[in-house]
Amino acid sequence: MALMDSLFQQLSTVQDNTQPTPPTITAAATISPTTFLTVLTGNTAVGTINPPTTGVHMLAIVPGTTTGFTTGGNIVGATTTVANRAYLFLFNPLPDAAFTTTGGHYLLVSSTTS
């Protein structure tokens, strides 16, 4: 379920102390972030990210263990992750033939490796 678009500030890269703290969620094949920064626990590879809002946005996901992101769902750019490194994703809300069920897709923009 998408966040109400009026709560888009939770996805902003600039936040103040009135915004929610980054949640820690258990890694699963599908995850549902609610803020810009999300910390994962566990070692299940993530293949689908449920968009928390309807428009273009960016997410930072920090795995707590070595896991991965796969291309089985709405993620473009599979990678094995390194624990405690940030992985940035950009959401393209435009549906295309490859992502008709999710209504868009996440592009793996970058990851830190050192």
C-alpha positions as CSV (number, residue, x, y, z in Angstrom):
1,M,0.0,0.0,0.0
2,A,1.4,3.4,-1.0
3,L,1.9,6.2,1.6
4,M,-0.5,9.0,1.3
5,D,1.1,11.5,-1.1
6,S,0.7,14.2,1.6
7,L,3.4,12.3,3.6
8,F,6.0,12.6,0.9
9,Q,8.3,14.4,3.3
10,Q,9.1,11.0,4.9
11,L,10.8,10.2,1.6
12,S,12.8,13.4,1.4
13,T,16.6,13.3,1.5
14,V,16.5,16.3,3.9
15,Q,14.6,15.7,7.1
16,D,14.4,17.2,10.6
17,N,13.9,15.6,14.0
18,T,10.1,15.6,13.5
19,Q,10.3,12.9,10.8
20,P,10.1,9.2,11.7
21,T,13.4,7.5,12.4
22,P,14.5,5.0,9.8
23,P,12.7,1.7,10.3
24,T,14.4,-1.7,10.5
25,I,12.5,-4.3,8.6
26,T,13.2,-8.0,7.9
27,A,14.5,-8.7,4.5
28,A,12.0,-10.6,2.3
29,A,11.4,-11.2,-1.4
30,T,9.1,-8.1,-1.2
31,I,9.7,-5.1,1.1
32,S,7.6,-2.0,1.8
33,P,9.7,0.9,2.9
34,T,7.9,3.9,4.5
35,T,10.8,6.4,4.8
36,F,13.8,7.5,2.6
37,L,16.2,5.3,4.7
38,T,15.4,1.7,5.6
39,V,17.6,-0.8,7.4
40,L,17.2,-4.5,6.5
41,T,17.9,-7.5,8.8
42,G,18.1,-11.1,7.7
43,N,19.6,-12.4,4.5
44,T,16.8,-12.9,2.1
45,A,17.3,-11.4,-1.3
46,V,14.9,-8.6,-2.2
47,G,13.3,-8.8,-5.6
48,T,10.4,-6.3,-5.3
49,I,10.0,-3.0,-3.5
50,N,6.5,-1.8,-2.9
51,P,6.5,1.9,-3.8
52,P,5.6,4.0,-0.7
53,T,4.3,6.9,-2.9
54,T,3.0,7.3,-6.4
55,G,5.6,9.6,-8.0
56,V,9.3,9.6,-8.7
57,H,11.3,9.1,-5.6
58,M,14.6,7.7,-4.3
59,L,15.2,5.2,-1.5
60,A,18.3,4.3,0.5
61,I,18.4,0.7,1.7
62,V,21.1,-0.5,4.1
63,P,21.3,-4.3,4.5
64,G,22.5,-5.5,7.9
65,T,24.0,-8.7,6.5
66,T,25.2,-9.9,3.1
67,T,22.2,-10.5,1.0
68,G,21.2,-9.1,-2.4
69,F,18.8,-7.5,-4.7
70,T,17.4,-9.5,-7.6
71,T,15.7,-8.7,-10.8
72,G,12.8,-11.1,-10.3
73,G,10.3,-8.3,-9.4
74,N,10.5,-4.6,-10.1
75,I,14.2,-4.0,-9.5
76,V,16.5,-3.3,-12.4
77,G,20.1,-4.1,-11.5
78,A,20.8,-7.1,-9.4
79,T,23.7,-7.1,-6.9
80,T,25.1,-8.9,-4.0
81,T,25.1,-6.6,-1.0
82,V,27.7,-5.8,1.6
83,A,26.5,-5.4,5.2
84,N,26.1,-1.8,6.4
85,R,26.5,-0.2,3.0
86,A,23.9,2.1,1.4
87,Y,22.2,1.1,-1.8
88,L,20.3,3.9,-3.6
89,F,17.2,3.2,-5.8
90,L,15.3,5.6,-8.1
91,F,11.7,4.8,-8.8
92,N,10.4,5.3,-12.3
93,P,6.6,5.2,-12.0
94,L,6.0,4.8,-15.8
95,P,4.8,1.3,-16.5
96,D,6.2,-0.6,-19.4
97,A,5.8,-4.1,-20.8
98,A,8.3,-5.6,-18.4
99,F,6.8,-4.0,-15.2
100,T,3.0,-3.9,-15.9
101,T,2.1,-5.6,-12.7
102,T,4.1,-3.2,-10.5
103,G,3.3,0.0,-12.4
104,G,6.9,1.0,-12.5
105,H,10.3,-0.1,-11.5
106,Y,13.3,0.7,-9.3
107,L,16.7,1.4,-10.9
108,L,19.7,0.6,-8.7
109,V,21.5,3.9,-8.9
110,S,24.6,3.2,-6.8
111,S,26.0,1.4,-3.8
112,T,28.9,2.0,-1.6
113,T,31.5,-0.7,-1.6
114,S,34.2,0.3,0.8
